[in-house]
Amino acid sequence: MGLDVYLATIGLGVVGALLYFVLIKDKPYPHTFYLMFFLVTYVFAFENFCIYLYKSGYPNNNGYYNLFYVYIQSLVIYYFFYNLFEEKPIKRLLFGYVMFFLIWGGINSILFQPIGKLPQTYTYIVGAGGIILCCVYFFYSLLRRNSKLTDSLMALPQFWIVAALLVFYSSGFIYFLFLGIPNLMEQNTMDIFGGINRTIASIMYVVIGFSHFSTVLFSTKNGRQLI
């Protein structure tokens, strides 16, 4: 996937969130919606900025990607899960893992991969691993209390969001794991993997942007199901 198509696809996710904001007055999950609206808009802005630097011949934008993508985006997603989970022990465990992620990021920046010079693959792997665990626990929780749900799983925007996160971060985990091992693969092969990862990312942002329309399309409350 080319960079322009990638940006356009993320922009489509922003349009989806904006349409929901304008068209749907009664928002069942307002906190989740506004957080995801912020996420796709934020990603669209920083990807435009970083790609502009790349096309302008800026010698090294790794520092911006490390800050905006590896750290801030991961923290936004962790915040989403922190509010999504209800059990206090799980919240404490998640908070502790986020602290570990940040401490490890600091150690990595000092000893191995300077934040302004190199892609922080080691930090990303830790961050992505935690997000994958959160996704798995979310689906485990859904299966455990499926009989108690008052609506269809497909009507939950969180279901679509977490599914998209799981697919993308599983792909990203493998990609960055390979990227962090010097000379493991030829550059052409890594470029192909990078293109696939970028395509999955763009699909994820579209799914997140349109996810809250599921509350309209798939709702079974009041005995009614639109789809």
Secondary structure by P-SEA (a helix, b strand, c coil): ccaaaaaaaaaaaaaaaaaaaccccccccaaaaaaaaaaaaaaaaaaaaaaaaaaaccccaaaaaaaacccaaaaaaaaaaaaacccaaaaaaaaaaaaaaaaaaaaaaccccccccccaaaaaaaaaaaaaaaaaaaaaaaaaccccccccccccaaaaaaaaaaaaaaaaaaaaaaaaccccccaaaaaaaaaaaaaaaaaaaaaaaaccccccccccccccccc
